[in-house]
Amino acid sequence: MITDTHTHLYSSQFNEDQKEMIQRAKDVGVSRFFIPAIDSSYTESMLKLEEEYPLDVYLMMGLHPTSVKENYLEELQHVKEWIDKKDFYAIGEIGIDLYWDKSFLKQQQEAFRTQIKWAKEKKLPIVIHCRDAFDEIFEILEEEKGDDLRGIFHCFTGTKEQADKAISYNMKLGIGGVATFKNGKIDKFLNEIDLQHIVLETDAPYLAPTPYRGKRNESAYITNVIDKLVDIYGVSFKEISEITTQNSKAIFGV
C-alpha cells in the first residue's frame, strides 16, 4: 500500500483524463490519496472527487497562503463553516508563502495562526505550505508547539537543521519529486533523517520527479520518489512504502 499524502487530483490539469490518471496510480499500488484545499473555488470539485472515490480519497480543508488576499476573512469563514459541518482529515494546506508576494504577510500570519487554532480544537493535523518563509513559519510553530500540534511539512525543501526543527514540532517531512532533482539538495542529508519522520507525496500536478521534471505530475509517479528513497536509505521499495504509509496513518489517524 502506497500513500500519496498530498495530491491535487481536482486540478483542471486533470480535466481530460482524471479517471485514467487515478487508475494509473491505483495500478502501481497507490490506494490512499490525501487532497489539500486551496480556497473556496475548489470546494465543490473536491467534494465531487470524494463522492466518486469514497474509499480512496481523504479531504483536507484550509486556506492556502497564496489565496490570502483582500477577502481572506471571507475565505477563512468558508473554512470554518465547512470544518464545523463535515469531517476532514487535516487542516491544509496552510502556511506562509513569500515567493510571489510579500504584501499580505501579516494576513498570512493571521490566517496560519487561526487555522492552527481550529486544527487543535478539532484534534486534526495541519499540512504546512512554506515557500521562502521558514523563519516566519517556525516563529508561529514555536508559539503553538505542544502535544496538540502535529502534521506534515509539505514539500520539504529546507536544510538538515530546518528538518530537525520541523520534526521537533511533531511534523513529518513530506518528500516528493524534489528529492529526485539534481539540484534538490535534500537528497544529500535525507539518509540522516530517520524514515519514521518521512511521508510520501507528489503535489500533483506540480513538481514531477525525474525523469518527468517539467511535465505534468501525477500520483503514479510517486514510485519514482520511492525508487530514489530506496537508493538513499538502502532499504526495499516495499519497506519504504509500508513505513511511510504507517507514518501517514499516525498523522491522519486513518
C-alpha positions in Angstrom: 0.0 0.0 0.0 1.4 3.4 -1.0 0.0 6.7 0.3 0.2 10.0 -1.6 -0.2 12.5 1.3 -0.6 15.5 -1.0 -2.1 15.5 -4.4 -4.4 18.0 -6.2 -6.5 15.4 -8.1 -9.2 18.0 -8.7 -6.8 20.2 -10.7 -8.0 21.5 -14.0 -4.9 20.0 -15.5 -6.6 16.6 -15.0 -9.9 17.6 -16.6 -9.3 15.5 -19.7 -8.1 12.2 -18.0 -8.8 12.3 -14.3 -10.3 8.8 -14.1 -7.4 7.3 -16.1 -4.8 9.2 -14.1 -6.3 8.0 -10.8 -6.4 4.4 -12.2 -2.8 4.6 -13.3 -1.9 5.4 -9.7 -4.0 2.6 -8.3 -2.4 0.2 -10.7 1.0 0.9 -9.2 -0.3 0.4 -5.6 -1.4 3.9 -4.6 -4.6 3.4 -2.6 -4.7 6.4 -0.4 -4.9 10.0 -1.8 -4.9 12.9 0.6 -6.4 16.0 -1.0 -5.3 19.5 0.2 -7.6 22.5 -0.1 -6.6 25.9 -1.7 -9.7 28.2 -1.4 -13.5 28.2 -1.7 -13.3 28.0 -5.5 -12.2 24.4 -5.3 -14.5 23.0 -2.6 -17.2 21.7 -5.0 -14.7 19.8 -7.1 -13.1 18.3 -4.0 -16.4 17.1 -2.7 -17.3 15.6 -6.1 -14.0 13.7 -6.1 -14.7 12.3 -2.6 -18.2 11.2 -3.8 -16.7 9.4 -6.8 -13.8 7.8 -4.8 -15.1 7.3 -1.2 -12.7 4.5 -0.4 -9.6 6.2 -1.7 -9.9 9.9 -1.3 -9.3 11.8 2.0 -10.1 15.5 2.0 -8.5 18.4 3.9 -9.9 21.8 4.4 -8.0 25.1 4.7 -6.9 28.3 3.1 -3.7 28.2 1.0 -1.4 31.2 1.8 -1.3 32.3 -1.8 -5.1 32.7 -1.7 -4.8 35.0 1.3 -5.9 38.3 -0.4 -8.2 41.2 0.4 -11.1 38.8 1.0 -9.2 36.4 3.3 -11.6 36.8 6.2 -14.5 35.6 4.0 -12.3 32.7 2.9 -11.5 31.8 6.5 -15.2 31.9 7.3 -15.7 29.4 4.4 -13.1 27.1 6.0 -14.7 27.4 9.5 -18.2 26.7 8.2 -17.1 23.5 6.4 -15.0 22.1 9.3 -18.0 22.7 11.6 -20.4 20.7 9.4 -18.2 17.9 7.9 -15.4 15.7 8.9 -12.0 16.3 7.3 -8.6 14.6 7.8 -6.5 17.7 8.2 -6.4 21.5 8.0 -4.4 22.2 5.0 -2.7 23.3 3.1 -1.9 26.3 5.3 1.2 28.4 6.0 3.2 31.3 4.6 4.4 31.9 1.0 6.6 34.9 0.4 7.9 33.8 -3.0 5.2 35.5 -5.1 4.0 38.3 -2.9 5.1 39.7 0.4 2.4 42.4 0.7 0.0 40.1 2.6 2.4 38.7 5.1 0.5 39.9 8.2 -2.7 38.4 6.8 -1.0 35.2 6.0 0.4 35.0 9.6 -3.1 35.7 11.0 -4.7 33.0 8.7 -2.0 30.5 9.7 -2.4 31.1 13.4 -6.2 31.0 13.1 -6.2 27.7 11.2 -3.8 26.1 13.6 -6.1 27.0 16.5 -9.0 25.4 14.6 -7.0 22.3 14.0 -6.2 22.0 17.7 -9.9 22.4 18.5 -10.9 19.7 16.1 -7.9 17.5 17.1 -6.7 17.5 13.5 -3.2 17.6 12.0 -2.0 20.6 9.9 -0.4 20.4 6.5 2.1 23.3 6.1 3.0 25.1 2.9 6.2 27.0 3.2 8.0 28.9 0.5 10.7 31.4 1.3 9.3 31.6 4.8 11.0 29.1 7.1 11.7 31.7 9.8 8.1 33.1 9.7 6.7 29.5 9.9 8.9 28.4 12.7 8.1 31.6 14.7 4.4 30.6 14.7 5.1 26.9 15.4 7.2 27.9 18.3 4.2 29.8 19.8 1.8 26.9 19.1 4.0 23.9 19.9 2.7 21.2 22.2 1.2 17.7 22.3 -1.9 19.0 20.4 0.2 20.2 17.4 1.1 17.6 14.7 1.2 17.5 11.0 3.2 17.4 7.8 5.7 19.9 6.5 4.6 19.6 2.9 7.2 19.6 0.1 10.1 20.0 2.5 13.0 21.7 0.8 15.0 23.1 3.7 18.3 22.3 5.3 19.2 19.5 7.7 18.9 22.0 10.6 15.4 23.1 9.4 14.4 19.4 9.0 15.3 18.7 12.6 13.5 21.8 13.7 10.3 20.9 11.8 10.4 17.4 13.3 10.8 18.9 16.8 7.3 20.4 16.3 5.7 16.9 15.7 5.9 17.4 11.9 6.6 14.7 9.4 8.5 15.8 6.3 6.6 15.5 3.0 9.0 14.2 0.4 8.2 14.2 -3.3 9.7 15.0 -6.6 12.3 17.5 -5.3 14.3 14.6 -3.8 14.9 13.3 -7.3 16.2 16.7 -8.7 19.9 17.1 -9.3 19.8 20.4 -7.5 17.2 19.4 -5.0 19.8 19.3 -2.1 17.6 17.4 0.4 18.9 14.0 -1.0 22.3 15.0 0.4 21.2 14.7 4.0 17.9 12.7 3.9 19.6 9.5 5.0 20.4 11.3 8.3 16.7 11.6 8.9 15.0 8.5 10.3 12.4 7.1 8.0 9.8 7.3 10.8 9.8 11.1 10.1 9.0 10.8 6.4 5.8 10.7 4.4 5.5 10.5 0.6 3.7 13.0 -1.6 3.5 14.1 -5.3 1.9 17.5 -5.1 0.5 16.5 -8.5 0.1 18.2 -11.0 3.2 20.1 -9.8 6.8 19.1 -9.1 7.0 16.0 -11.2 10.0 13.8 -10.3 12.9 13.0 -12.6 12.5 11.8 -15.5 9.2 13.7 -15.8 10.6 17.0 -14.5 8.9 20.0 -16.2 5.9 17.9 -17.2 2.5 17.4 -15.5 2.9 15.4 -12.4 0.5 12.6 -11.3 0.1 10.3 -8.4 1.5 7.3 -10.2 4.9 9.0 -10.3 5.3 8.6 -6.6 7.0 5.3 -7.4 9.9 7.4 -8.8 10.2 9.1 -5.4 10.2 5.7 -3.7 12.9 4.5 -6.0 15.0 7.5 -5.0 14.4 6.8 -1.3 15.4 3.1 -1.9 18.8 4.5 -3.1 19.1 7.0 -0.3 18.1 4.7 2.6 19.3 1.3 1.2 16.1 -0.5 2.1 13.5 -2.1 -0.2 10.7 -0.5 -2.1 8.2 -2.4 0.0 9.7 -1.2 3.2 9.7 2.4 2.1 6.0 2.1 1.1 5.0 0.4 4.4 6.9 2.7 6.7 5.7 5.9 5.1 2.1 4.7 4.9 2.3 3.8 8.7 3.6 7.3 9.3 0.7 8.8 7.4 -1.7 6.8 9.5 -0.1 8.2 12.6 -0.6 11.7 11.4 -4.1 11.5 9.8 -5.5 8.9 12.2 -6.8 6.7 9.4 
